[in-house]
Amino acid sequence: MSITYRLTLAGDVPLDRMASLVAPEAAETTTHSGARMLSADLNEECGYAVSIVAGSRGYYGAEDDGGVPWEWEPATYVDIDFHMRKDTLGEKGRPHMLRTVGRVLADRPEDAALVLNDNWLLLTRFDGAIRRHNEADWYDEAYDSFLPS
């Protein structure tokens, strides 16, 4: 079984800049729609495979705290998808992914959202303020050092 975390940044973010923060060794491919995509298999070292793709007219929906629906429609965006095997999630995948998310958020000023399996909202940054959501299900105090305040 696979778990996917998606970090979305609003705006026209250069894919090559994202790759330098997320996976410098990412190879260029294309999506089914023909969009440019950068991807890398980092399972051995980080516990996930990653793909980076840009788009426009985005729509995201997920459950916020307490099951409240959350929606966001960025005009342009970049998605960074972290695909993990369930057996590497806790020990390797999630900690490495959150370190990477922290690097991206520290480097880039855009509004952002981190969503689990297209269903659960975990983290947002709007107007510079970071907020964690659904913390009881995923957050560990050890992650405090990974994410910017």
C-alpha positions in Angstrom: 0.0 0.0 0.0 1.2 3.5 -0.8 0.8 6.8 1.0 1.1 10.1 -0.8 1.8 13.5 0.8 1.4 16.5 -1.5 2.9 19.8 -0.8 1.4 22.5 -3.0 2.8 26.0 -3.4 0.7 28.7 -5.1 2.3 30.7 -7.9 4.7 30.4 -10.7 7.5 28.5 -9.0 10.3 27.3 -11.2 10.5 23.5 -11.3 14.2 23.5 -11.4 14.4 25.6 -8.2 12.0 23.1 -6.5 14.2 20.2 -7.7 17.3 21.8 -6.2 15.6 21.8 -2.8 13.7 18.5 -3.1 15.7 16.1 -5.3 18.7 17.6 -7.2 19.1 14.3 -9.1 15.5 14.5 -10.4 15.0 13.4 -14.0 12.7 15.2 -16.4 9.7 13.4 -17.8 6.2 14.4 -18.8 2.8 13.7 -17.4 0.0 12.1 -19.3 -1.2 15.6 -20.3 2.2 16.5 -21.6 3.2 18.8 -18.7 6.8 18.9 -17.6 7.5 16.8 -14.6 10.7 16.2 -12.5 10.9 12.9 -10.5 13.4 10.9 -8.5 13.3 7.6 -6.7 14.7 8.3 -3.2 13.3 5.2 -1.5 16.7 3.9 -0.5 18.0 7.1 1.2 14.7 8.9 2.2 11.9 6.4 2.1 10.0 8.0 -0.8 9.8 8.7 -4.5 9.1 12.3 -5.4 7.5 14.0 -8.4 7.3 17.8 -9.1 4.9 19.2 -11.5 3.4 22.7 -12.2 -0.2 23.5 -13.2 -2.9 26.2 -13.4 -6.4 26.5 -12.2 -5.9 24.2 -9.3 -8.5 22.9 -7.0 -7.7 21.2 -3.7 -10.1 19.9 -1.1 -9.5 18.0 2.1 -10.7 17.6 5.7 -9.5 20.2 8.1 -9.6 19.7 11.9 -12.7 17.9 13.1 -13.7 16.9 9.6 -14.5 20.4 8.4 -14.2 20.7 4.6 -11.3 22.9 3.4 -10.9 24.1 -0.2 -8.3 26.1 -2.1 -8.1 27.2 -5.7 -4.7 28.6 -6.6 -4.5 30.1 -10.1 -1.1 28.6 -10.7 0.8 26.1 -8.5 3.5 23.5 -8.1 2.8 20.1 -6.6 5.5 18.1 -4.9 4.2 14.6 -4.3 6.0 12.3 -1.9 5.0 8.6 -2.5 5.9 6.3 0.4 5.4 2.6 1.1 3.5 2.1 4.3 6.4 0.1 5.8 8.8 3.1 5.5 6.4 5.8 6.6 7.1 6.3 10.3 10.8 5.5 10.6 12.2 7.0 7.4 9.6 8.5 5.0 7.7 11.0 7.0 10.7 12.4 8.9 12.7 12.9 5.6 9.7 14.3 3.9 9.0 16.8 6.6 12.7 17.9 6.5 12.3 18.5 2.8 9.0 20.4 3.3 10.8 22.5 5.9 13.6 23.4 3.4 11.0 24.3 0.8 9.0 26.5 3.2 12.1 28.2 4.5 13.3 29.0 1.0 10.0 29.9 -0.7 7.5 32.6 0.4 4.4 31.3 -1.4 1.2 30.2 0.3 1.3 26.4 0.7 -0.6 23.3 1.9 0.4 19.8 2.8 -2.3 17.2 2.3 -2.2 13.4 3.0 -3.7 11.1 0.4 -5.9 13.9 -1.1 -8.1 13.7 2.0 -6.5 15.2 5.1 -5.1 18.7 5.5 -2.0 18.6 7.6 -0.2 21.9 7.2 -1.0 25.3 5.7 0.9 28.6 5.2 -1.1 31.6 4.2 0.1 35.2 4.5 3.3 33.8 6.1 1.6 32.0 9.0 2.2 28.3 9.3 -0.6 26.3 10.9 -0.7 22.5 11.6 -4.0 20.7 11.2 -5.2 17.3 12.4 -2.1 17.1 14.6 -3.2 14.2 16.7 -3.1 11.9 13.7 0.5 12.6 12.4 2.5 15.2 14.3 5.3 14.4 16.7 7.2 17.1 18.7 10.4 15.9 17.2 9.2 17.5 13.9 9.4 21.0 15.4 13.0 21.4 14.4 12.1 20.4 10.8 9.6 23.2 10.0 10.0 26.9 10.1 8.0 28.8 12.8 
